[in-house]
Amino acid sequence: MPGMMTAQVPAFDGQIPVWFTCVLGIIAAAGWLLAGIGLIRLRRQSDVFQPSDPLPLQVSPLPVDPFPGCVIVLDDLGYVLHANEEAVAQFGEGVSAILRHPAARSALSAALRARSSLSEGDELPPVCSTTFNLDVPVPRTLHLALRALPVRRYLEGRVIAVLSDRSEAQALDRMRIDFVAHASHELRTPLASLSGFIDALRGPASGDPQAREQFLEIMFQQAARMKRLIDRLLYLSRVQAHEHQKPREIVEVSDLMAVVLGEVAPRFGNSDCTLDLSVEDGLLIRADEDEIVQVLLNLIENALRYGRRSPEDPIAIILSAKRAAAMDDRWPKDGGVILGVSDNGKGIESHHLPRLTERFYRVPGAVDPAHAGTGLGLAIVRHILDRHGGRLRLSSAPGKGTNCQVWLPGADPALAQG
């Protein structure tokens, strides 16, 4: 057609160009060379990973899962490659954040330096460990131990870390230290008083009958204070000794309340203080009767000692027992019994309430130091309730009195009949 261009394509004559044949030969030679290198490397790997050699960690990190502790696998940069089930259960996704703590990073650097300084005959580098505190989300004390595994042929650097929570152990140690310090302080005060009055009776007051009678009365009070403190300490020790043994006796609450009334009746007979009793029928608990009686006596004693606005003011105390309301989320489960001791006294400021069960803790200025208790009553209550699987709930406000509620698991009436 007019205006169209045409091109002629040369016909194929059946001969392959020489340059194309050369290219195919080069490709084939390269393929054979790569195959030979692969066979050599495979043979070397079979020589390295014999059954007698340990399995390299990067092949499978799963062997750390059965360990009874929090085991974590890191690379040399500190990135978490694997955490076993125990570590995930205890620390969850917070493992990486924990390992970014400056103390943990310093321990990792020390572990890597220890590996790099290995001598030729050494098999494993030493363990590097550190203990540090975390403030969020809750205060915790953690211990971290790390060991950097040696780098071998075809094995990249790996670090094994073992993480443990030592918060409870440190808290117990702190409690023991505080207990010894407080106990020694509480005993030292009456001892110093006794020692001073003895010296006075042997010296300046030896010929003064009036001073002698006054000093002997004070010495008697101080000796009684020491006896109360020692008795409380011994009782607390006995409670803690069998705290792990759950009580098996079925106790009827009405009988228990009768024992309590018999104990406290003399305190209310000749005073302007009143005690009202409100007890539902048919309440049963599985408990050590003597210990629960001690719980209620301690709560009543606290109401009498600390509830008064002044020594002359009367105080009304209500001792009660009732079934816990169903579906009450304040208590562990349904079917429990609530024992209560409430008063209309001066009350306690709310910031003191969480510390009232600490040993030797007393609300500052609540009462004249000469008439203060040992500070062990509510600590004894807490340990007794821990043994019984019970709970203590305290509510108070200045000028509105104090309400103490003790929840205890209820017992099946059929067991009492049997």
C-alpha positions in Angstrom: 0.0 0.0 0.0 1.2 3.5 -0.6 3.0 5.1 2.3 3.8 1.9 4.2 7.3 0.7 5.1 8.3 -2.9 4.9 11.3 -4.8 6.4 12.8 -8.1 5.5 13.7 -10.7 8.2 16.6 -12.9 7.3 15.7 -16.6 7.1 17.1 -19.0 9.7 19.7 -21.2 8.1 19.9 -23.9 10.8 23.3 -22.9 12.3 23.7 -21.7 16.0 26.0 -18.7 16.4 29.3 -19.3 18.0 28.7 -16.6 20.7 25.5 -18.3 21.9 27.3 -21.6 22.3 30.0 -19.9 24.5 27.3 -18.4 26.7 25.6 -21.8 27.3 29.0 -23.3 28.2 29.7 -20.7 30.8 26.3 -21.1 32.4 26.7 -24.9 32.6 30.2 -24.6 34.2 29.0 -22.2 36.8 26.1 -24.5 37.7 28.5 -27.5 38.2 30.8 -25.2 40.3 27.9 -24.1 42.6 26.8 -27.7 43.0 30.2 -28.8 44.1 30.5 -26.0 46.7 27.1 -27.0 48.1 28.2 -30.7 48.5 31.4 -29.6 50.3 29.4 -27.4 52.8 26.9 -30.1 53.4 29.6 -32.6 54.2 31.3 -30.1 56.6 27.9 -29.6 58.4 27.5 -33.3 58.8 31.0 -33.4 60.3 30.3 -30.5 62.7 26.9 -31.5 64.1 27.6 -34.9 65.4 25.2 -36.5 67.9 27.8 -36.0 70.7 27.8 -32.2 70.1 25.3 -29.9 71.8 22.5 -28.7 69.5 23.1 -25.0 68.5 20.5 -22.8 70.1 19.5 -21.0 67.0 18.4 -24.4 65.4 15.6 -24.7 67.9 15.1 -22.5 71.1 12.3 -24.7 72.4 14.5 -26.8 74.8 14.4 -23.9 77.3 10.6 -24.4 77.7 10.8 -27.3 80.2 13.1 -25.4 82.6 11.4 -24.7 86.0 12.2 -21.0 85.9 12.0 -17.9 83.8 14.6 -18.6 81.0 15.0 -16.1 78.1 17.2 -16.4 75.0 18.8 -13.1 73.8 21.1 -12.1 70.9 24.2 -10.1 71.5 22.3 -6.9 71.1 19.9 -7.8 73.9 16.8 -8.5 71.7 14.6 -11.3 73.0 14.6 -14.3 70.7 12.6 -16.6 72.8 11.1 -16.7 76.3 9.9 -20.0 77.9 6.4 -20.5 79.2 7.3 -19.7 82.8 8.8 -16.3 81.8 5.7 -15.5 79.7 3.4 -16.5 82.5 5.2 -14.3 85.1 6.2 -11.3 83.1 4.2 -11.4 79.9 5.1 -8.8 77.3 7.1 -6.9 79.9 10.2 -9.1 79.5 11.7 -6.8 76.9 11.1 -3.7 78.9 12.6 -5.3 82.0 15.7 -6.3 80.0 16.1 -2.6 78.9 16.7 -1.6 82.5 20.2 0.0 82.9 21.3 -2.6 85.4 20.2 -5.4 83.0 22.1 -3.8 80.1 25.2 -3.5 82.2 25.0 -7.2 83.1 24.6 -8.1 79.4 27.7 -6.1 78.5 29.6 -7.8 81.3 28.5 -11.2 80.1 29.7 -10.4 76.5 33.0 -9.1 77.8 33.4 -12.3 79.8 32.8 -14.4 76.6 35.3 -12.4 74.6 38.0 -12.9 77.2 37.7 -16.7 77.2 40.9 -18.6 77.3 41.5 -21.3 74.7 40.9 -24.1 77.2 37.8 -22.6 78.8 34.4 -24.1 77.8 31.9 -21.6 79.2 32.3 -18.0 80.4 31.2 -17.1 83.9 27.7 -16.1 84.9 27.1 -12.3 85.3 24.2 -11.4 87.6 22.5 -8.3 89.0 19.6 -7.3 91.3 17.5 -4.3 90.6 14.2 -2.7 91.5 11.3 -1.7 89.3 8.8 0.9 90.5 6.0 0.4 87.9 3.5 -1.0 87.5 4.1 -2.3 91.0 7.3 -2.2 93.1 9.3 -5.4 92.4 12.8 -6.7 93.1 14.3 -8.8 90.3 17.4 -10.9 90.0 18.9 -11.4 86.5 21.7 -14.0 85.7 23.2 -14.1 82.2 25.7 -16.3 80.4 26.9 -15.6 76.9 27.4 -18.8 75.0 30.6 -19.2 73.0 30.5 -18.5 69.3 31.3 -21.6 67.3 31.4 -22.4 63.6 27.9 -21.7 62.0 26.6 -20.6 65.5 25.9 -17.0 66.1 26.2 -15.4 69.5 23.4 -16.2 72.0 22.9 -15.2 75.6 20.9 -17.3 78.2 19.2 -15.2 80.8 17.4 -16.4 84.0 15.0 -13.9 85.6 13.6 -14.4 89.1 11.3 -12.2 91.2 12.7 -11.7 94.7 10.2 -9.2 95.9 8.5 -11.5 98.4 11.9 -12.7 99.8 13.1 -9.2 100.2 9.9 -8.1 101.9 10.2 -11.0 104.3 13.8 -10.1 105.1 12.7 -6.5 105.7 9.8 -7.6 107.9 12.3 -9.7 110.0 14.6 -6.8 110.4 11.8 -4.5 111.3 10.4 -7.0 113.7 13.7 -7.4 115.6 14.2 -3.6 115.7 10.6 -2.9 116.9 10.6 -5.7 119.5 14.0 -4.7 120.9 12.7 -1.1 121.1 9.5 -2.1 122.8 11.3 -4.2 125.4 14.1 -1.6 126.0 11.6 1.1 127.1 10.2 -0.8 130.2 13.6 -2.3 130.9 15.1 1.2 131.1 12.3 2.3 133.4 12.8 -0.7 135.7 16.5 -0.2 135.8 16.2 3.5 136.7 13.7 2.9 139.5 15.8 0.1 140.9 18.8 2.4 141.1 16.6 5.0 142.8 15.3 2.5 145.4 18.8 1.4 146.1 20.0 5.0 146.4 18.2 8.3 147.1 14.8 6.8 147.7 15.9 3.9 149.9 14.7 5.7 153.1 11.5 7.3 151.6 8.5 5.0 152.1 6.2 7.2 150.0 8.6 7.3 147.0 9.2 3.6 147.4 5.5 2.8 147.1 5.2 5.1 144.1 8.2 3.6 142.3 7.1 0.0 143.0 3.7 0.7 141.5 5.3 2.1 138.3 7.7 -0.9 138.2 4.7 -3.2 138.5 3.1 -1.5 135.5 6.2 -1.7 133.4 6.7 -5.4 134.3 3.1 -6.1 133.3 3.7 -4.3 130.0 6.7 -6.4 129.3 4.8 -9.6 130.1 2.0 -8.6 127.8 4.4 -7.9 125.0 6.3 -11.2 125.5 2.9 -13.1 125.7 1.8 -11.5 122.4 5.1 -12.3 120.7 4.9 -15.9 121.8 1.2 -16.2 120.7 2.1 -14.7 117.3 4.9 -17.2 117.0 2.6 -20.1 117.8 0.0 -18.8 115.2 2.6 -18.6 112.5 4.1 -22.0 113.3 0.9 -23.8 112.2 -0.5 -21.1 109.8 -0.2 -23.7 107.0 -2.6 -26.1 108.7 -6.2 -25.4 108.0 -8.6 -25.9 110.9 -11.0 -28.8 110.7 -13.3 -28.3 113.7 -17.0 -27.2 113.0 -17.9 -24.4 115.3 -21.3 -22.9 116.0 -21.1 -19.1 116.0 -23.6 -18.7 118.8 -21.5 -20.8 121.1 -18.4 -18.9 120.1 -20.1 -15.6 120.9 -21.1 -16.9 124.4 -17.4 -17.5 125.1 -16.5 -14.0 123.9 -19.2 -12.4 126.2 -17.9 -14.3 129.1 -14.4 -13.0 128.5 -15.3 -9.3 128.1 -18.3 -9.0 130.5 -16.1 -7.7 133.4 -14.9 -4.8 131.2 -18.5 -3.5 130.7 -20.0 -4.3 134.2 -18.8 -1.2 136.1 -18.3 1.3 133.3 -20.4 3.5 131.0 -19.4 1.5 128.0 -22.0 -0.7 126.4 -21.9 -3.9 124.4 -24.8 -5.0 122.2 -25.0 -8.4 120.6 -26.7 -9.3 117.3 -26.3 -12.9 116.1 -28.2 -14.8 113.5 -29.2 -18.4 114.2 -27.7 -21.5 112.7 -24.3 -20.1 111.6 -21.5 -22.6 111.3 -17.9 -22.1 110.5 -14.9 -24.4 110.1 -12.5 -22.8 112.6 -10.2 -23.1 115.6 -12.6 -21.7 118.3 -9.8 -20.4 120.6 -8.2 -18.4 117.8 -11.5 -16.9 116.5 -12.3 -15.9 120.1 -8.9 -14.2 120.2 -9.7 -12.3 117.0 -12.9 -10.9 118.5 -11.2 -10.1 121.8 -8.5 -8.2 120.1 -11.0 -6.2 118.0 -13.1 -5.4 121.1 -9.9 -4.4 123.1 -8.9 -2.0 120.3 -12.4 -0.4 120.3 -12.2 0.1 124.1 -8.6 1.4 124.0 -8.6 3.6 120.9 -12.3 4.4 120.2 -12.9 6.8 123.1 -12.8 10.5 122.3 -11.6 11.0 125.9 -11.2 8.8 129.0 -14.6 10.1 130.3 -16.6 9.6 127.1 -18.8 6.5 126.9 -18.5 4.2 123.9 -21.0 1.8 122.4 -19.8 -1.4 120.8 -21.8 -3.8 118.6 -20.7 -7.4 118.3 -22.5 -9.1 115.4 -22.6 -12.2 113.3 -24.6 -12.8 110.1 -24.5 -14.6 106.8 -22.7 -12.8 104.0 -25.0 -11.5 101.2 -25.0 -13.5 98.0 -22.9 -12.1 95.1 -21.1 -9.7 97.3 -17.8 -8.9 95.5 -16.2 -7.7 98.7 -15.6 -11.3 99.8 -13.9 -14.2 98.1 -17.0 -16.4 97.5 -20.6 -16.9 98.6 -21.8 -18.8 101.6 -19.5 -17.1 104.2 -20.2 -15.7 107.7 -19.4 -12.2 108.7 -18.4 -11.4 112.3 -18.4 -7.7 113.1 -17.1 -5.3 115.8 -18.2 -1.7 115.4 -18.0 1.3 117.7 -19.2 4.9 117.7 -15.8 6.3 118.7 -13.6 9.0 117.3 -12.6 6.9 114.2 -9.4 6.7 112.3 -8.1 8.6 109.3 -8.2 6.6 106.1 -4.5 6.7 105.3 -3.7 4.7 108.5 -6.1 1.8 107.7 -3.8 -0.1 105.3 -1.0 -0.2 107.9 -3.0 -1.3 110.9 -2.2 -5.0 110.5 1.6 -4.3 110.5 3.5 -5.4 113.5 4.0 -2.7 116.1 2.1 -0.1 114.0 0.1 2.3 116.1 -1.8 5.4 115.0 0.2 8.4 116.1 -1.4 10.3 118.9 -4.4 8.0 119.1 -3.9 7.4 122.8 -1.6 8.3 125.7 1.7 6.3 125.2 1.4 5.1 128.8 -1.9 3.3 127.9 -1.0 2.2 124.4 -1.1 -1.4 123.4 1.7 -3.6 122.0 0.8 -2.9 118.4 0.5 -6.7 117.7 -3.2 -7.2 118.1 -4.2 -6.8 114.5 -1.1 -8.5 113.2 -2.2 -11.6 115.2 -5.7 -11.2 113.7 -4.3 -11.1 110.2 -2.3 -14.3 110.7 -5.2 -16.1 112.3 -7.5 -15.2 109.4 -4.8 -16.2 106.9 -4.8 -19.7 108.4 -8.6 -19.8 108.3 -8.8 -18.5 104.7 -10.7 -15.5 106.0 -10.6 -11.8 105.3 -10.5 -8.6 107.4 -12.1 -5.4 106.2 -11.7 -2.1 108.1 -13.7 1.1 107.5 -13.5 4.2 109.5 -13.6 8.0 109.4 -12.8 10.7 112.0 -15.8 11.3 114.2 -17.8 8.4 112.7 -16.4 5.4 114.5 -14.8 2.2 113.2 -16.3 -0.9 111.7 -14.2 -4.1 111.6 -15.7 -7.0 109.6 -14.3 -10.5 109.6 -15.3 -12.9 106.7 -14.9 -16.6 107.3 -15.9 -19.5 105.1 -19.2 -21.1 106.2 -19.5 -24.8 107.0 -22.1 -27.3 105.7 -24.7 -28.0 108.4 -24.8 -31.7 107.3 -21.1 -32.0 108.4 -22.0 -30.8 111.9 -24.8 -33.3 112.2 -22.6 -36.1 111.1 
